[in-house]
Amino acid sequence: MYYNKNLTKNLVQLVERLNSASHEQYGNHLKYLLAFIDGSKQLTLLLDEACERHPLKEELLTSVMEQGNYGRVELEFENEVDHASYSYTLLKYVTSNHGYNLHRMMMFQGQYFENTKERILDELIKPVIYYLGDRLDESSSVIYLLEKYKKRTEWFTKASLMETYSNATKNYEQIFEDDLRMFLFDQGIEYPFSTPKSASGRADVIGDIDTSNPLIVEIKLLDKNRKYGKERIKEGFTQIVKYTNDYNKDVGYLVVFNIDNTEIKFNFKSEGKSFPPRIVFNNKTYYLIVVDMTLISASQAGKMNTITIEESELTN
């Protein structure tokens, strides 16, 4: 996908510029690299996920900073996600408290400036860049596509979709499944129409099924007129948990098409950090994307109802 290639290309270029920067300009180029990462929702989403899975306590950060002034700090990491979380958190901590001129800090000093740059690159930059590069082509990049689909539908196609839905007499969710499948296929997801049967049944959308990294999406409707309420969302979450277990995946997506003039509020531990709301449950991450399908304008809406969904309602 072009956006993945561009992100990777830009990251590589910024790291190359940092590594070739002069002593005087090194801090500026580090600032540019971090600004690019922080300015990309897709990159920050991946790093937020890593930091949520392997949080780093401030006491450890303080200890690393203190020990770093007297010699190299040797740490063991559970995996590359843990390593990336540590490096990114430490990088943000140091730059927030001491600025971007890491090459002037005692804990990173080498015998020569080139040694110093190599130490910063190996200990802080490479683990983050390697992790991002590896994950850009994995399923978390689907968040970008699902947000794009949400905007595309809400801005341009929901009127026609709702007309088809209103005239339907059965297979209501199939209308939205077909639309999402077509979009994902156009965006480069191979075979998103495949829904093979697993031990728990059939997921609504299984993409890239012939690869080692299949995409698993479950679709549910919120429509009081057809008696699709809060329980429907809870049911969808239960199903997506089962499907991720069946396919040995650590990420699943639940897409809710909100037909009602209702605001869905997710009261999750991670809520407010970034789009979309997510739950980390049994070491797996589940994203919930709401597509607003109401055709009522803001001036006609009147009082809007709110449905609040607690994390415990889905996971217990």
HELIX and SHEET records of a PDB file:
HELIX    1   1 TYR A    2  ASN A   19  1                                  18    
HELIX    2   2 TYR A   26  ASP A   38  1                                  13    
HELIX    3   3 LYS A   41  ARG A   53  1                                  13    
HELIX    4   4 GLU A   58  GLY A   68  1                                  11    
HELIX    5   5 GLU A   80  HIS A   98  1                                  19    
HELIX    6   6 LEU A  102  ARG A  104  5                                   3    
HELIX    7   7 MET A  106  PHE A  108  5                                   3    
HELIX    8   8 PHE A  113  ILE A  120  1                                   8    
HELIX    9   9 LEU A  121  ILE A  125  3                                   5    
HELIX   10  10 LYS A  126  ARG A  135  1                                  10    
HELIX   11  11 SER A  139  SER A  141  5                                   3    
HELIX   12  12 VAL A  142  ARG A  152  1                                  11    
HELIX   13  13 THR A  153  THR A  157  3                                   5    
HELIX   14  14 LYS A  158  ASN A  167  1                                  10    
HELIX   15  15 TYR A  172  ASP A  186  1                                  15    
HELIX   16  16 LYS A  224  ARG A  226  5                                   3    
HELIX   17  17 LYS A  230  ASP A  246  1                                  17    
HELIX   18  18 ALA A  298  ALA A  301  1                                   4    
HELIX   19  19 GLU A  311  THR A  315  1                                   5    
SHEET    1   A 2 LYS A 197  SER A 198  0                                        
SHEET    2   A 2 GLY A 201  ARG A 202 -1                                        
SHEET    1   B 5 VAL A 205  GLY A 207  0                                        
SHEET    2   B 5 LEU A 215  LEU A 222 -1                                        
SHEET    3   B 5 VAL A 251  ASN A 258  1                                        
SHEET    4   B 5 LYS A 284  ASP A 292  1                                        
SHEET    5   B 5 ARG A 278  PHE A 281 -1                                        
SHEET    1   C 2 THR A 262  ASN A 267  0                                        
SHEET    2   C 2 ASN A 305  GLU A 310  1                                        
END                                                                             
